[in-house]
Amino acid sequence: MRIALLSYRSKAHVGGQGVYVRHLTRELAALGHTVEVLSGQPYPELDPGVTLTEVPSLDLYREPDPFRVPRLDEFRDLVDVEEFLTMCTGGFPEPRTFSRRVLKVLAERAGDFDVVHDNQTLGSALLDVESLGVPLVATIHHPITMDRRIEIAAAPTRRRKYGVWRWYGFLGMQQRVARRVRMILTPSEASARDAVREFGLDADRVRTILLGVDERFVPPTEPRVPGRILAMASADAPLKGIATLLEAFAKLRTERDVHLVLVSSPKPGGVTERLVDQLGIGEDVRFVKGLSDDELVALMGSAEVACVPSLYEGFSLPTAELMACATPLVVSRAGAIPEVVGADGLAADIVTPGDVAELTTALERLLDDPERRAGLGAAGRRRVEELFSWKAVAEKTVAAYEEAIAQFQEETRAHR
C-alpha cells in the first residue's frame, strides 16, 4: 500500500502529533508499506524507510522568534499572504493554509498514493482530495473545542476571552471538514465520544485505535531521585492543569524535601513563571527542554512520583510512557486518562481535575509509601506491555485504510 500521511506541524518531542507521525510511520513501513509524510514546519523526525516531503509554511511560530514578521522576499503566493494576515488579526492559520499547499502537491502527484491520511489538519482544501482518485482518512486526537472551552474559562478578561476565541477561529472549518471525511480515527473511546458530540460526526464512521509506547521507554537501572516529582506538559496551556500541580507542590514543599521537574518551556513572564514567583517555589522547580530520547527516558525513570494533572486529554502519551518506565503516577480523572491507566489504584491514583487539596493528599500518600509506589509502577509497566504496542496501532490503522479504500472503490464503480 502507498500511504501519504499529512501533518501540518510535527514537532518531534513536544505534543503528541510528531510522536504519532514518527512511530506510526515506522511501523507501517515495517509492515511493508510505502509511507511518505507531507509536513509543514516543524518537520518530524522519521525513521529509515519513511520519506519526508517538506510542505513549507512561513513558519510564523518558530523558536526563538514566534509571531515574527517575514521579509517581503519570503512571500511566495497568496496563501502566504493569507497566513500572515490571519496571524496579524489574532487567528491561527496553519490548518487552512497547509491544506491548500498540500492539496497542490497531491494534485501534481495524482496516482502516487492508495490512501491519504490526515493528522488532524482538517483544512477545507482536503475535501477535494477524493476528487484526485484516492480516499481520505483523518485522525482526530481530540476535538480542539475542548481546549478552547477551557482556555476561555481561564481567561481573566473579556479582551483575553475574545483573543482565545479568535485564535481558535479555525475550529468551525475543522468541524465542517470532519463531518465529510470518509473515516475518522481516534486514540480512545473518550476522544471518540467527544469528537462525535463536539464535531457532530456520524459515530459509524469513527474507529478507535489506542496508541502505542516506544520500546525505548523502560524501567530505570539507576535508583530514583528522592523527593523528585515529574510532570510533562505545555506549561502555559490551561488544559494541562500545571497551575493545580504548582499549588499542590507549594503545599508539599512546606512539610517535606521535594523538588519538581517540568518537561516544558514556559513563556518568559507568562502565567506559569508568574505563579512560580507568587508561590515562592522557584528554587525547587526546574524546567527542562530539548532532551534526546535517551535523556527523556532517563528523566522519566528518575522520579519517585510523576503527575498528569490535565483538565482534558484525548489519550496522553506521556502517561503511557511513564507507565512503561514503571514510574508511579497521580493523574486526573479527565478525558481518556482513566482509559490509559485503568481503574483507580491499579497503575495510578486518580484525582479530581483542578482539585489542589485532593492532588496534594494523593502525592503525600505516594511519597510516604515506597512499597505502594513500587506496586503501582510494576502494574503500570504490565499494563503497557499488554495494551500499548505501535505495531498493533499500525496493523489496526492498515485495516482502517483497507476498509476506506474498499468503500471508495465501491462508490467509484457505482458512479460509473
Buried (B, 14 or more C-beta within 10 A) or exposed (E): BEBBBBBBBBBBBBBBBBBBBBBBBBBBBBEEBBBBBBBBBBBBBBEEEBEBBEBBBBBBBEEEEEEBEBEEEEBEEEBBEBBBEBBEEEBBBBBBBBBBBBBEBBEEBEEBBBBBBBBBBBBBBBBBBBEBEBBBBBBBBBBBBBBBBBBBEBBEEEEEBEBBBEBBBBBEBBBBBBBEBBBBBBBBEBBBBBBBEBBEBEEEBBBBBBBBBBEEBBBBEEEBBEBBBBBBBBBBBBBBBBBBBBBBBBBBBEEEEBBBBBBBBBEEEEBBBEBBEEBEBEEBBEBBEEBEEEEBBBBBBBBBBBBBBBBBBBBBBBBBBBBBBBBBBBBBBBBBBBBBBBEEEBBBBBBBBBBBEBBBBBBBBBBEEEEBBEBBBBBBBBBBEEBBBBBBBBBBBBEBBEBBBEBBEEEEEEEE
